[in-house]
């Protein structure tokens, strides 16, 4: 493999090196994207829903204590 590389002109050798660098760059980007996705997944529900806390006025404070609401689920 190296023998074939050495047979190429200097310009073609540089193209091969550039292509290798490009492939390495793509691999680094892929790894960073995967790491970023994992970081996104690692937030708590509280953090994800923070902007919605307190946005609804009225209604029962806790549905678990509303006996009428829970009656239909016991059937």
PQR file of N, CA, C, O and H, with PARSE charges and radii, in Angstrom:
ATOM      1  N   UNK A   1       0.825  -1.190   0.000 -0.4000 1.5000
ATOM      2  CA  UNK A   1       0.000   0.000   0.000 -0.0000 2.0000
ATOM      3  C   UNK A   1       0.874   1.260   0.000  0.5500 1.7000
ATOM      4  O   UNK A   1       0.623   2.202  -0.752 -0.5500 1.4000
ATOM      5  N   UNK A   2       1.886   1.260   0.842 -0.4000 1.5000
ATOM      6  CA  UNK A   2       2.788   2.415   0.888 -0.0000 2.0000
ATOM      7  C   UNK A   2       3.576   2.536  -0.414  0.5500 1.7000
ATOM      8  O   UNK A   2       3.881   3.640  -0.864 -0.5500 1.4000
ATOM      9  H   UNK A   2       2.089   0.495   1.453  0.4000 1.0000
ATOM     10  N   UNK A   3       3.901   1.399  -1.011 -0.4000 1.5000
ATOM     11  CA  UNK A   3       4.627   1.433  -2.287 -0.0000 2.0000
ATOM     12  C   UNK A   3       3.804   2.134  -3.358  0.5500 1.7000
ATOM     13  O   UNK A   3       4.333   2.917  -4.145 -0.5500 1.4000
ATOM     14  H   UNK A   3       3.654   0.501  -0.645  0.4000 1.0000
ATOM     15  N   UNK A   4       2.495   1.845  -3.382 -0.4000 1.5000
ATOM     16  CA  UNK A   4       1.625   2.502  -4.364 -0.0000 2.0000
ATOM     17  C   UNK A   4       1.567   4.005  -4.101  0.5500 1.7000
ATOM     18  O   UNK A   4       1.560   4.810  -5.032 -0.5500 1.4000
ATOM     19  H   UNK A   4       2.065   1.208  -2.742  0.4000 1.0000
ATOM     20  N   UNK A   5       1.526   4.364  -2.833 -0.4000 1.5000
ATOM     21  CA  UNK A   5       1.485   5.784  -2.461 -0.0000 2.0000
ATOM     22  C   UNK A   5       2.751   6.488  -2.945  0.5500 1.7000
ATOM     23  O   UNK A   5       2.686   7.591  -3.489 -0.5500 1.4000
ATOM     24  H   UNK A   5       1.532   3.710  -2.077  0.4000 1.0000
ATOM     25  N   UNK A   6       3.885   5.856  -2.749 -0.4000 1.5000
ATOM     26  CA  UNK A   6       5.167   6.450  -3.148 -0.0000 2.0000
ATOM     27  C   UNK A   6       5.285   6.608  -4.665  0.5500 1.7000
ATOM     28  O   UNK A   6       6.018   7.474  -5.142 -0.5500 1.4000
ATOM     29  H   UNK A   6       3.938   4.961  -2.307  0.4000 1.0000
ATOM     30  N   UNK A   7       4.580   5.789  -5.411 -0.4000 1.5000
ATOM     31  CA  UNK A   7       4.619   5.867  -6.870 -0.0000 2.0000
ATOM     32  C   UNK A   7       3.832   7.054  -7.416  0.5500 1.7000
ATOM     33  O   UNK A   7       4.022   7.461  -8.562 -0.5500 1.4000
ATOM     34  H   UNK A   7       3.985   5.086  -5.023  0.4000 1.0000
ATOM     35  N   UNK A   8       2.951   7.604  -6.590 -0.4000 1.5000
ATOM     36  CA  UNK A   8       2.143   8.738  -7.036 -0.0000 2.0000
ATOM     37  C   UNK A   8       2.984  10.004  -7.113  0.5500 1.7000
ATOM     38  O   UNK A   8       4.020  10.134  -6.462 -0.5500 1.4000
ATOM     39  H   UNK A   8       2.797   7.273  -5.659  0.4000 1.0000
ATOM     40  N   UNK A   9       2.499  10.937  -7.936 -0.4000 1.5000
ATOM     41  CA  UNK A   9       3.170  12.239  -8.013 -0.0000 2.0000
ATOM     42  C   UNK A   9       2.963  12.977  -6.680  0.5500 1.7000
ATOM     43  O   UNK A   9       2.041  12.654  -5.930 -0.5500 1.4000
ATOM     44  H   UNK A   9       1.657  10.831  -8.465  0.4000 1.0000
ATOM     45  N   UNK A  10       3.801  13.946  -6.391 -0.4000 1.5000
ATOM     46  CA  UNK A  10       3.639  14.700  -5.141 -0.0000 2.0000
ATOM     47  C   UNK A  10       2.252  15.339  -5.003  0.5500 1.7000
ATOM     48  O   UNK A  10       1.706  15.427  -3.904 -0.5500 1.4000
ATOM     49  H   UNK A  10       4.550  14.209  -7.000  0.4000 1.0000
ATOM     50  N   UNK A  11       1.700  15.779  -6.121 -0.4000 1.5000
ATOM     51  CA  UNK A  11       0.359  16.381  -6.083 -0.0000 2.0000
ATOM     52  C   UNK A  11      -0.692  15.342  -5.673  0.5500 1.7000
ATOM     53  O   UNK A  11      -1.577  15.623  -4.865 -0.5500 1.4000
ATOM     54  H   UNK A  11       2.144  15.708  -7.014  0.4000 1.0000
ATOM     55  N   UNK A  12      -0.577  14.144  -6.243 -0.4000 1.5000
ATOM     56  CA  UNK A  12      -1.533  13.076  -5.916 -0.0000 2.0000
ATOM     57  C   UNK A  12      -1.334  12.595  -4.479  0.5500 1.7000
ATOM     58  O   UNK A  12      -2.298  12.262  -3.790 -0.5500 1.4000
ATOM     59  H   UNK A  12       0.142  13.916  -6.899  0.4000 1.0000
ATOM     60  N   UNK A  13      -0.090  12.561  -4.039 -0.4000 1.5000
ATOM     61  CA  UNK A  13       0.168  12.192  -2.645 -0.0000 2.0000
ATOM     62  C   UNK A  13      -0.501  13.191  -1.704  0.5500 1.7000
ATOM     63  O   UNK A  13      -1.072  12.811  -0.681 -0.5500 1.4000
ATOM     64  H   UNK A  13       0.693  12.831  -4.599  0.4000 1.0000
ATOM     65  N   UNK A  14      -0.424  14.451  -2.058 -0.4000 1.5000
ATOM     66  CA  UNK A  14      -1.056  15.480  -1.230 -0.0000 2.0000
ATOM     67  C   UNK A  14      -2.574  15.312  -1.222  0.5500 1.7000
ATOM     68  O   UNK A  14      -3.217  15.512  -0.192 -0.5500 1.4000
ATOM     69  H   UNK A  14       0.040  14.760  -2.888  0.4000 1.0000
ATOM     70  N   UNK A  15      -3.144  14.945  -2.368 -0.4000 1.5000
ATOM     71  CA  UNK A  15      -4.585  14.685  -2.430 -0.0000 2.0000
ATOM     72  C   UNK A  15      -4.974  13.550  -1.494  0.5500 1.7000
ATOM     73  O   UNK A  15      -5.983  13.629  -0.794 -0.5500 1.4000
ATOM     74  H   UNK A  15      -2.621  14.783  -3.205  0.4000 1.0000
ATOM     75  N   UNK A  16      -4.166  12.492  -1.486 -0.4000 1.5000
ATOM     76  CA  UNK A  16      -4.439  11.360  -0.602 -0.0000 2.0000
ATOM     77  C   UNK A  16      -4.385  11.817   0.852  0.5500 1.7000
ATOM     78  O   UNK A  16      -5.257  11.467   1.647 -0.5500 1.4000
ATOM     79  H   UNK A  16      -3.346  12.428  -2.055  0.4000 1.0000
ATOM     80  N   UNK A  17      -3.367  12.598   1.199 -0.4000 1.5000
ATOM     81  CA  UNK A  17      -3.245  13.101   2.581 -0.0000 2.0000
ATOM     82  C   UNK A  17      -4.419  14.009   2.939  0.5500 1.7000
ATOM     83  O   UNK A  17      -4.944  13.947   4.050 -0.5500 1.4000
ATOM     84  H   UNK A  17      -2.659  12.883   0.553  0.4000 1.0000
ATOM     85  N   UNK A  18      -4.820  14.844   2.001 -0.4000 1.5000
ATOM     86  CA  UNK A  18      -5.971  15.720   2.236 -0.0000 2.0000
ATOM     87  C   UNK A  18      -7.237  14.896   2.474  0.5500 1.7000
ATOM     88  O   UNK A  18      -8.049  15.224   3.340 -0.5500 1.4000
ATOM     89  H   UNK A  18      -4.393  14.895   1.099  0.4000 1.0000
ATOM     90  N   UNK A  19      -7.395  13.833   1.706 -0.4000 1.5000
ATOM     91  CA  UNK A  19      -8.567  12.981   1.864 -0.0000 2.0000
ATOM     92  C   UNK A  19      -8.557  12.292   3.229  0.5500 1.7000
ATOM     93  O   UNK A  19      -9.595  12.179   3.880 -0.5500 1.4000
ATOM     94  H   UNK A  19      -6.736  13.566   1.003  0.4000 1.0000
ATOM     95  N   UNK A  20      -7.399  11.840   3.650 -0.4000 1.5000
ATOM     96  CA  UNK A  20      -7.289  11.217   4.980 -0.0000 2.0000
ATOM     97  C   UNK A  20      -7.662  12.217   6.067  0.5500 1.7000
ATOM     98  O   UNK A  20      -8.394  11.878   6.997 -0.5500 1.4000
ATOM     99  H   UNK A  20      -6.556  11.932   3.120  0.4000 1.0000
ATOM    100  N   UNK A  21      -7.166  13.443   5.956 -0.4000 1.5000
ATOM    101  CA  UNK A  21      -7.513  14.492   6.918 -0.0000 2.0000
ATOM    102  C   UNK A  21      -9.015  14.762   6.919  0.5500 1.7000
ATOM    103  O   UNK A  21      -9.617  14.961   7.974 -0.5500 1.4000
ATOM    104  H   UNK A  21      -6.572  13.718   5.201  0.4000 1.0000
ATOM    105  N   UNK A  22      -9.611  14.767   5.736 -0.4000 1.5000
ATOM    106  CA  UNK A  22     -11.051  14.974   5.617 -0.0000 2.0000
ATOM    107  C   UNK A  22     -11.818  13.867   6.336  0.5500 1.7000
ATOM    108  O   UNK A  22     -12.769  14.142   7.067 -0.5500 1.4000
ATOM    109  H   UNK A  22      -9.122  14.605   4.878  0.4000 1.0000
ATOM    110  N   UNK A  23     -11.404  12.608   6.129 -0.4000 1.5000
ATOM    111  CA  UNK A  23     -12.067  11.485   6.798 -0.0000 2.0000
ATOM    112  C   UNK A  23     -11.907  11.573   8.316  0.5500 1.7000
ATOM    113  O   UNK A  23     -12.842  11.272   9.058 -0.5500 1.4000
ATOM    114  H   UNK A  23     -10.631  12.384   5.535  0.4000 1.0000
ATOM    115  N   UNK A  24     -10.739  11.982   8.771 -0.4000 1.5000
ATOM    116  CA  UNK A  24     -10.517  12.145  10.210 -0.0000 2.0000
ATOM    117  C   UNK A  24     -11.411  13.252  10.765  0.5500 1.7000
ATOM    118  O   UNK A  24     -11.987  13.111  11.843 -0.5500 1.4000
ATOM    119  H   UNK A  24      -9.980  12.227   8.168  0.4000 1.0000
ATOM    120  N   UNK A  25     -11.520  14.344  10.028 -0.4000 1.5000
ATOM    121  CA  UNK A  25     -12.377  15.455  10.440 -0.0000 2.0000
ATOM    122  C   UNK A  25     -13.835  15.010  10.564  0.5500 1.7000
ATOM    123  O   UNK A  25     -14.518  15.342  11.532 -0.5500 1.4000
ATOM    124  H   UNK A  25     -11.052  14.458   9.152  0.4000 1.0000
ATOM    125  N   UNK A  26     -14.298  14.251   9.563 -0.4000 1.5000
ATOM    126  CA  UNK A  26     -15.680  13.748   9.597 -0.0000 2.0000
ATOM    127  C   UNK A  26     -15.895  12.846  10.807  0.5500 1.7000
ATOM    128  O   UNK A  26     -16.948  12.912  11.441 -0.5500 1.4000
ATOM    129  H   UNK A  26     -13.743  13.982   8.776  0.4000 1.0000
ATOM    130  N   UNK A  27     -14.932  12.015  11.134 -0.4000 1.5000
ATOM    131  CA  UNK A  27     -15.047  11.109  12.276 -0.0000 2.0000
ATOM    132  C   UNK A  27     -15.119  11.892  13.588  0.5500 1.7000
ATOM    133  O   UNK A  27     -15.894  11.546  14.479 -0.5500 1.4000
ATOM    134  H   UNK A  27     -14.077  11.961  10.619  0.4000 1.0000
ATOM    135  N   UNK A  28     -14.312  12.941  13.702 -0.4000 1.5000
ATOM    136  CA  UNK A  28     -14.344  13.792  14.900 -0.0000 2.0000
ATOM    137  C   UNK A  28     -15.702  14.463  15.023  0.5500 1.7000
ATOM    138  O   UNK A  28     -16.275  14.512  16.111 -0.5500 1.4000
ATOM    139  H   UNK A  28     -13.682  13.221  12.978  0.4000 1.0000
ATOM    140  N   UNK A  29     -16.222  14.981  13.915 -0.4000 1.5000
ATOM    141  CA  UNK A  29     -17.547  15.615  13.932 -0.0000 2.0000
ATOM    142  C   UNK A  29     -18.617  14.621  14.350  0.5500 1.7000
ATOM    143  O   UNK A  29     -19.508  14.958  15.130 -0.5500 1.4000
ATOM    144  H   UNK A  29     -15.756  14.941  13.030  0.4000 1.0000
ATOM    145  N   UNK A  30     -18.537  13.402  13.839 -0.4000 1.5000
ATOM    146  CA  UNK A  30     -19.512  12.370  14.180 -0.0000 2.0000
ATOM    147  C   UNK A  30     -19.475  12.073  15.673  0.5500 1.7000
ATOM    148  O   UNK A  30     -20.523  11.952  16.309 -0.5500 1.4000
ATOM    149  H   UNK A  30     -17.814  13.128  13.206  0.4000 1.0000
ATOM    150  N   UNK A  31     -18.279  11.955  16.235 -0.4000 1.5000
ATOM    151  CA  UNK A  31     -18.137  11.685  17.660 -0.0000 2.0000
ATOM    152  C   UNK A  31     -18.680  12.845  18.485  0.5500 1.7000
ATOM    153  O   UNK A  31     -19.343  12.622  19.498 -0.5500 1.4000
ATOM    154  H   UNK A  31     -17.428  12.053  15.719  0.4000 1.0000
ATOM    155  N   UNK A  32     -18.411  14.074  18.069 -0.4000 1.5000
ATOM    156  CA  UNK A  32     -18.911  15.243  18.786 -0.0000 2.0000
ATOM    157  C   UNK A  32     -20.429  15.303  18.736  0.5500 1.7000
ATOM    158  O   UNK A  32     -21.067  15.657  19.727 -0.5500 1.4000
ATOM    159  H   UNK A  32     -17.872  14.256  17.246  0.4000 1.0000
ATOM    160  N   UNK A  33     -21.015  14.960  17.592 -0.4000 1.5000
ATOM    161  CA  UNK A  33     -22.471  14.949  17.457 -0.0000 2.0000
ATOM    162  C   UNK A  33     -23.078  13.923  18.398  0.5500 1.7000
ATOM    163  O   UNK A  33     -24.085  14.197  19.050 -0.5500 1.4000
ATOM    164  H   UNK A  33     -20.496  14.672  16.787  0.4000 1.0000
ATOM    165  N   UNK A  34     -22.475  12.745  18.474 -0.4000 1.5000
ATOM    166  CA  UNK A  34     -22.975  11.717  19.387 -0.0000 2.0000
ATOM    167  C   UNK A  34     -22.865  12.170  20.834  0.5500 1.7000
ATOM    168  O   UNK A  34     -23.777  11.936  21.627 -0.5500 1.4000
ATOM    169  H   UNK A  34     -21.657  12.522  17.945  0.4000 1.0000
ATOM    170  N   UNK A  35     -21.763  12.812  21.186 -0.4000 1.5000
ATOM    171  CA  UNK A  35     -21.588  13.318  22.544 -0.0000 2.0000
ATOM    172  C   UNK A  35     -22.610  14.400  22.856  0.5500 1.7000
ATOM    173  O   UNK A  35     -23.163  14.436  23.955 -0.5500 1.4000
ATOM    174  H   UNK A  35     -21.022  13.002  20.542  0.4000 1.0000
ATOM    175  N   UNK A  36     -22.864  15.284  21.892 -0.4000 1.5000
ATOM    176  CA  UNK A  36     -23.858  16.346  22.088 -0.0000 2.0000
ATOM    177  C   UNK A  36     -25.250  15.758  22.306  0.5500 1.7000
ATOM    178  O   UNK A  36     -26.003  16.242  23.151 -0.5500 1.4000
ATOM    179  H   UNK A  36     -22.415  15.255  20.999  0.4000 1.0000
ATOM    180  N   UNK A  37     -25.594  14.716  21.549 -0.4000 1.5000
ATOM    181  CA  UNK A  37     -26.902  14.084  21.712 -0.0000 2.0000
ATOM    182  C   UNK A  37     -27.027  13.440  23.083  0.5500 1.7000
ATOM    183  O   UNK A  37     -28.087  13.504  23.706 -0.5500 1.4000
ATOM    184  H   UNK A  37     -24.983  14.323  20.863  0.4000 1.0000
ATOM    185  N   UNK A  38     -25.956  12.822  23.557 -0.4000 1.5000
ATOM    186  CA  UNK A  38     -25.983  12.215  24.880 -0.0000 2.0000
ATOM    187  C   UNK A  38     -26.147  13.275  25.959  0.5500 1.7000
ATOM    188  O   UNK A  38     -26.864  13.061  26.937 -0.5500 1.4000
ATOM    189  H   UNK A  38     -25.095  12.771  23.051  0.4000 1.0000
ATOM    190  N   UNK A  39     -25.492  14.410  25.789 -0.4000 1.5000
ATOM    191  CA  UNK A  39     -25.628  15.501  26.752 -0.0000 2.0000
ATOM    192  C   UNK A  39     -27.063  16.016  26.782  0.5500 1.7000
ATOM    193  O   UNK A  39     -27.590  16.329  27.850 -0.5500 1.4000
ATOM    194  H   UNK A  39     -24.910  14.584  24.995  0.4000 1.0000
ATOM    195  N   UNK A  40     -27.702  16.106  25.605 -0.4000 1.5000
ATOM    196  CA  UNK A  40     -29.085  16.553  25.536 -0.0000 2.0000
ATOM    197  C   UNK A  40     -30.002  15.598  26.287  0.5500 1.7000
ATOM    198  O   UNK A  40     -30.943  16.039  26.947 -0.5500 1.4000
ATOM    199  H   UNK A  40     -27.274  15.852  24.737  0.4000 1.0000
ATOM    200  N   UNK A  41     -29.744  14.308  26.198 -0.4000 1.5000
ATOM    201  CA  UNK A  41     -30.573  13.310  26.843 -0.0000 2.0000
ATOM    202  C   UNK A  41     -30.413  13.319  28.364  0.5500 1.7000
ATOM    203  O   UNK A  41     -31.289  12.825  29.074 -0.5500 1.4000
ATOM    204  H   UNK A  41     -28.979  13.950  25.662  0.4000 1.0000
ATOM    205  N   UNK A  42     -29.335  13.860  28.864 -0.4000 1.5000
ATOM    206  CA  UNK A  42     -29.030  13.766  30.271 -0.0000 2.0000
ATOM    207  C   UNK A  42     -29.540  14.949  31.086  0.5500 1.7000
ATOM    208  O   UNK A  42     -28.867  15.398  32.014 -0.5500 1.4000
ATOM    209  H   UNK A  42     -28.623  14.262  28.287  0.4000 1.0000
ATOM    210  N   UNK A  43     -30.709  15.452  30.751 -0.4000 1.5000
ATOM    211  CA  UNK A  43     -31.301  16.495  31.581 -0.0000 2.0000
ATOM    212  C   UNK A  43     -32.505  15.908  32.309  0.5500 1.7000
ATOM    213  O   UNK A  43     -33.144  14.974  31.825 -0.5500 1.4000
ATOM    214  H   UNK A  43     -31.256  15.088  29.997  0.4000 1.0000
ATOM    215  N   UNK A  44     -32.795  16.455  33.451 -0.4000 1.5000
ATOM    216  CA  UNK A  44     -33.917  15.951  34.229 -0.0000 2.0000
ATOM    217  C   UNK A  44     -35.238  16.457  33.642  0.5500 1.7000
ATOM    218  O   UNK A  44     -35.273  17.400  32.852 -0.5500 1.4000
ATOM    219  H   UNK A  44     -32.276  17.213  33.844  0.4000 1.0000
ATOM    220  N   UNK A  45     -36.306  15.804  34.053 -0.4000 1.5000
ATOM    221  CA  UNK A  45     -37.626  16.242  33.609 -0.0000 2.0000
ATOM    222  C   UNK A  45     -37.885  17.665  34.088  0.5500 1.7000
ATOM    223  O   UNK A  45     -38.451  18.480  33.359 -0.5500 1.4000
ATOM    224  H   UNK A  45     -36.278  15.038  34.696  0.4000 1.0000
ATOM    225  N   UNK A  46     -37.472  17.956  35.303 -0.4000 1.5000
ATOM    226  CA  UNK A  46     -37.666  19.297  35.847 -0.0000 2.0000
ATOM    227  C   UNK A  46     -37.002  20.339  34.948  0.5500 1.7000
ATOM    228  O   UNK A  46     -37.594  21.379  34.659 -0.5500 1.4000
ATOM    229  H   UNK A  46     -37.012  17.294  35.895  0.4000 1.0000
ATOM    230  N   UNK A  47     -35.791  20.067  34.511 -0.4000 1.5000
ATOM    231  CA  UNK A  47     -35.101  21.002  33.631 -0.0000 2.0000
ATOM    232  C   UNK A  47     -35.827  21.141  32.287  0.5500 1.7000
ATOM    233  O   UNK A  47     -35.949  22.244  31.755 -0.5500 1.4000
ATOM    234  H   UNK A  47     -35.310  19.223  34.746  0.4000 1.0000
ATOM    235  N   UNK A  48     -36.302  20.026  31.749 -0.4000 1.5000
ATOM    236  CA  UNK A  48     -36.981  20.057  30.454 -0.0000 2.0000
ATOM    237  C   UNK A  48     -38.318  20.787  30.525  0.5500 1.7000
ATOM    238  O   UNK A  48     -38.722  21.435  29.560 -0.5500 1.4000
ATOM    239  H   UNK A  48     -36.203  19.130  32.181  0.4000 1.0000
ATOM    240  N   UNK A  49     -39.008  20.686  31.664 -0.4000 1.5000
ATOM    241  CA  UNK A  49     -40.344  21.273  31.799 -0.0000 2.0000
ATOM    242  C   UNK A  49     -40.352  22.606  32.532  0.5500 1.7000
ATOM    243  O   UNK A  49     -41.420  23.157  32.803 -0.5500 1.4000
ATOM    244  H   UNK A  49     -38.679  20.159  32.448  0.4000 1.0000
ATOM    245  N   UNK A  50     -39.202  23.118  32.849 -0.4000 1.5000
ATOM    246  CA  UNK A  50     -39.092  24.339  33.658 -0.0000 2.0000
ATOM    247  C   UNK A  50     -39.919  25.500  33.093  0.5500 1.7000
ATOM    248  O   UNK A  50     -40.551  26.239  33.848 -0.5500 1.4000
ATOM    249  H   UNK A  50     -38.335  22.671  32.629  0.4000 1.0000
ATOM    250  N   UNK A  51     -39.914  25.656  31.785 -0.4000 1.5000
ATOM    251  CA  UNK A  51     -40.632  26.797  31.203 -0.0000 2.0000
ATOM    252  C   UNK A  51     -42.151  26.661  31.323  0.5500 1.7000
ATOM    253  O   UNK A  51     -42.875  27.642  31.156 -0.5500 1.4000
ATOM    254  H   UNK A  51     -39.401  25.055  31.171  0.4000 1.0000
ATOM    255  N   UNK A  52     -42.638  25.450  31.612 -0.4000 1.5000
ATOM    256  CA  UNK A  52     -44.079  25.243  31.728 -0.0000 2.0000
ATOM    257  C   UNK A  52     -44.582  25.297  33.171  0.5500 1.7000
ATOM    258  O   UNK A  52     -45.790  25.344  33.402 -0.5500 1.4000
ATOM    259  H   UNK A  52     -42.050  24.652  31.749  0.4000 1.0000
ATOM    260  N   UNK A  53     -43.680  25.292  34.127 -0.4000 1.5000
ATOM    261  CA  UNK A  53     -44.084  25.304  35.534 -0.0000 2.0000
ATOM    262  C   UNK A  53     -44.809  26.608  35.834  0.5500 1.7000
ATOM    263  O   UNK A  53     -44.296  27.698  35.578 -0.5500 1.4000
ATOM    264  H   UNK A  53     -42.698  25.254  33.940  0.4000 1.0000
ATOM    265  N   UNK A  54     -46.011  26.475  36.380 -0.4000 1.5000
ATOM    266  CA  UNK A  54     -46.795  27.638  36.756 -0.0000 2.0000
ATOM    267  C   UNK A  54     -47.512  28.318  35.606  0.5500 1.7000
ATOM    268  O   UNK A  54     -48.030  29.419  35.792 -0.5500 1.4000
ATOM    269  H   UNK A  54     -46.428  25.591  36.588  0.4000 1.0000
ATOM    270  N   UNK A  55     -47.566  27.718  34.428 -0.4000 1.5000
ATOM    271  CA  UNK A  55     -48.192  28.379  33.282 -0.0000 2.0000
ATOM    272  C   UNK A  55     -49.709  28.172  33.247  0.5500 1.7000
ATOM    273  O   UNK A  55     -50.393  28.834  32.466 -0.5500 1.4000
ATOM    274  H   UNK A  55     -47.145  26.823  34.277  0.4000 1.0000
ATOM    275  N   UNK A  56     -50.255  27.263  34.078 -0.4000 1.5000
ATOM    276  CA  UNK A  56     -51.690  27.005  34.100 -0.0000 2.0000
ATOM    277  C   UNK A  56     -52.263  27.553  35.402  0.5500 1.7000
ATOM    278  O   UNK A  56     -51.783  27.235  36.490 -0.5500 1.4000
ATOM    279  H   UNK A  56     -49.699  26.725  34.712  0.4000 1.0000
ATOM    280  N   UNK A  57     -53.291  28.376  35.272 -0.4000 1.5000
ATOM    281  CA  UNK A  57     -53.963  28.917  36.461 -0.0000 2.0000
ATOM    282  C   UNK A  57     -55.232  28.130  36.717  0.5500 1.7000
ATOM    283  O   UNK A  57     -55.917  27.739  35.771 -0.5500 1.4000
ATOM    284  H   UNK A  57     -53.680  28.633  34.388  0.4000 1.0000
ATOM    285  N   UNK A  58     -55.559  27.891  37.975 -0.4000 1.5000
ATOM    286  CA  UNK A  58     -56.781  27.186  38.333 -0.0000 2.0000
ATOM    287  C   UNK A  58     -56.624  25.687  38.243  0.5500 1.7000
ATOM    288  O   UNK A  58     -55.528  25.182  38.004 -0.5500 1.4000
ATOM    289  H   UNK A  58     -55.004  28.209  38.743  0.4000 1.0000
ATOM    290  N   UNK A  59     -57.732  24.969  38.436 -0.4000 1.5000
ATOM    291  CA  UNK A  59     -57.704  23.512  38.405 -0.0000 2.0000
ATOM    292  C   UNK A  59     -57.255  22.953  39.747  0.5500 1.7000
ATOM    293  O   UNK A  59     -56.739  23.688  40.589 -0.5500 1.4000
ATOM    294  H   UNK A  59     -58.623  25.380  38.630  0.4000 1.0000
ATOM    295  N   UNK A  60     -57.450  21.661  39.946 -0.4000 1.5000
ATOM    296  CA  UNK A  60     -57.041  21.077  41.214 -0.0000 2.0000
ATOM    297  C   UNK A  60     -55.518  21.111  41.359  0.5500 1.7000
ATOM    298  O   UNK A  60     -54.782  20.973  40.382 -0.5500 1.4000
ATOM    299  H   UNK A  60     -57.870  21.064  39.262  0.4000 1.0000
ATOM    300  N   UNK A  61     -55.078  21.294  42.567 -0.4000 1.5000
ATOM    301  CA  UNK A  61     -53.645  21.358  42.819 -0.0000 2.0000
ATOM    302  C   UNK A  61     -52.967  20.024  42.584  0.5500 1.7000
ATOM    303  O   UNK A  61     -51.843  19.974  42.086 -0.5500 1.4000
ATOM    304  H   UNK A  61     -55.676  21.406  43.360  0.4000 1.0000
ATOM    305  N   UNK A  62     -53.647  18.936  42.942 -0.4000 1.5000
ATOM    306  CA  UNK A  62     -53.056  17.609  42.806 -0.0000 2.0000
ATOM    307  C   UNK A  62     -54.159  16.646  42.424  0.5500 1.7000
ATOM    308  O   UNK A  62     -55.064  16.417  43.227 -0.5500 1.4000
ATOM    309  H   UNK A  62     -54.561  18.976  43.347  0.4000 1.0000
ATOM    310  N   UNK A  63     -54.123  16.076  41.238 -0.4000 1.5000
ATOM    311  CA  UNK A  63     -55.179  15.186  40.772 -0.0000 2.0000
ATOM    312  C   UNK A  63     -55.258  13.904  41.592  0.5500 1.7000
ATOM    313  O   UNK A  63     -56.302  13.252  41.598 -0.5500 1.4000
ATOM    314  H   UNK A  63     -53.388  16.263  40.586  0.4000 1.0000
ATOM    315  N   UNK A  64     -54.203  13.528  42.273 -0.4000 1.5000
ATOM    316  CA  UNK A  64     -54.205  12.312  43.085 -0.0000 2.0000
ATOM    317  C   UNK A  64     -55.139  12.461  44.285  0.5500 1.7000
ATOM    318  O   UNK A  64     -55.584  11.458  44.844 -0.5500 1.4000
ATOM    319  H   UNK A  64     -53.355  14.058  42.267  0.4000 1.0000
ATOM    320  N   UNK A  65     -55.440  13.686  44.685 -0.4000 1.5000
ATOM    321  CA  UNK A  65     -56.345  13.884  45.822 -0.0000 2.0000
ATOM    322  C   UNK A  65     -57.772  14.163  45.365  0.5500 1.7000
ATOM    323  O   UNK A  65     -58.656  14.328  46.205 -0.5500 1.4000
ATOM    324  H   UNK A  65     -55.079  14.501  44.231  0.4000 1.0000
ATOM    325  N   UNK A  66     -58.016  14.220  44.091 -0.4000 1.5000
ATOM    326  CA  UNK A  66     -59.338  14.495  43.545 -0.0000 2.0000
ATOM    327  C   UNK A  66     -60.050  13.150  43.327  0.5500 1.7000
ATOM    328  O   UNK A  66     -59.874  12.515  42.287 -0.5500 1.4000
ATOM    329  H   UNK A  66     -57.297  14.087  43.408  0.4000 1.0000
ATOM    330  N   UNK A  67     -60.834  12.732  44.289 -0.4000 1.5000
ATOM    331  CA  UNK A  67     -61.479  11.408  44.265 -0.0000 2.0000
ATOM    332  C   UNK A  67     -62.373  11.227  43.031  0.5500 1.7000
ATOM    333  O   UNK A  67     -62.365  10.152  42.432 -0.5500 1.4000
ATOM    334  H   UNK A  67     -60.976  13.248  45.133  0.4000 1.0000
ATOM    335  N   UNK A  68     -63.134  12.241  42.641 -0.4000 1.5000
ATOM    336  CA  UNK A  68     -64.021  12.110  41.482 -0.0000 2.0000
ATOM    337  C   UNK A  68     -63.221  11.855  40.211  0.5500 1.7000
ATOM    338  O   UNK A  68     -63.635  11.060  39.368 -0.5500 1.4000
ATOM    339  H   UNK A  68     -63.140  13.114  43.127  0.4000 1.0000
ATOM    340  N   UNK A  69     -62.113  12.501  40.072 -0.4000 1.5000
ATOM    341  CA  UNK A  69     -61.277  12.324  38.890 -0.0000 2.0000
ATOM    342  C   UNK A  69     -60.757  10.900  38.828  0.5500 1.7000
ATOM    343  O   UNK A  69     -60.693  10.320  37.744 -0.5500 1.4000
ATOM    344  H   UNK A  69     -61.776  13.147  40.757  0.4000 1.0000
ATOM    345  N   UNK A  70     -60.389  10.327  39.945 -0.4000 1.5000
ATOM    346  CA  UNK A  70     -59.797   8.998  39.975 -0.0000 2.0000
ATOM    347  C   UNK A  70     -60.831   7.874  39.871  0.5500 1.7000
ATOM    348  O   UNK A  70     -60.463   6.738  39.570 -0.5500 1.4000
ATOM    349  H   UNK A  70     -60.440  10.798  40.826  0.4000 1.0000
ATOM    350  N   UNK A  71     -62.128   8.166  40.113 -0.4000 1.5000
ATOM    351  CA  UNK A  71     -63.163   7.118  40.089 -0.0000 2.0000
ATOM    352  C   UNK A  71     -63.239   6.417  38.737  0.5500 1.7000
ATOM    353  O   UNK A  71     -63.370   5.193  38.699 -0.5500 1.4000
ATOM    354  H   UNK A  71     -62.426   9.089  40.357  0.4000 1.0000
ATOM    355  N   UNK A  72     -63.163   7.134  37.648 -0.4000 1.5000
ATOM    356  CA  UNK A  72     -63.296   6.511  36.334 -0.0000 2.0000
ATOM    357  C   UNK A  72     -62.130   5.586  35.998  0.5500 1.7000
ATOM    358  O   UNK A  72     -62.261   4.760  35.094 -0.5500 1.4000
ATOM    359  H   UNK A  72     -63.056   8.128  37.678  0.4000 1.0000
ATOM    360  N   UNK A  73     -61.021   5.687  36.672 -0.4000 1.5000
ATOM    361  CA  UNK A  73     -59.887   4.809  36.411 -0.0000 2.0000
ATOM    362  C   UNK A  73     -59.937   3.506  37.214  0.5500 1.7000
ATOM    363  O   UNK A  73     -59.145   2.596  36.972 -0.5500 1.4000
ATOM    364  H   UNK A  73     -60.914   6.358  37.406  0.4000 1.0000
ATOM    365  N   UNK A  74     -60.854   3.419  38.154 -0.4000 1.5000
ATOM    366  CA  UNK A  74     -60.949   2.201  38.963 -0.0000 2.0000
ATOM    367  C   UNK A  74     -61.779   1.133  38.284  0.5500 1.7000
ATOM    368  O   UNK A  74     -61.873   0.024  38.810 -0.5500 1.4000
ATOM    369  H   UNK A  74     -61.498   4.159  38.350  0.4000 1.0000
ATOM    370  N   UNK A  75     -62.368   1.405  37.174 -0.4000 1.5000
ATOM    371  CA  UNK A  75     -63.242   0.440  36.472 -0.0000 2.0000
ATOM    372  C   UNK A  75     -62.478  -0.405  35.523  0.5500 1.7000
ATOM    373  O   UNK A  75     -63.057  -1.263  34.856 -0.5500 1.4000
ATOM    374  H   UNK A  75     -62.291   2.306  36.747  0.4000 1.0000
TER
END
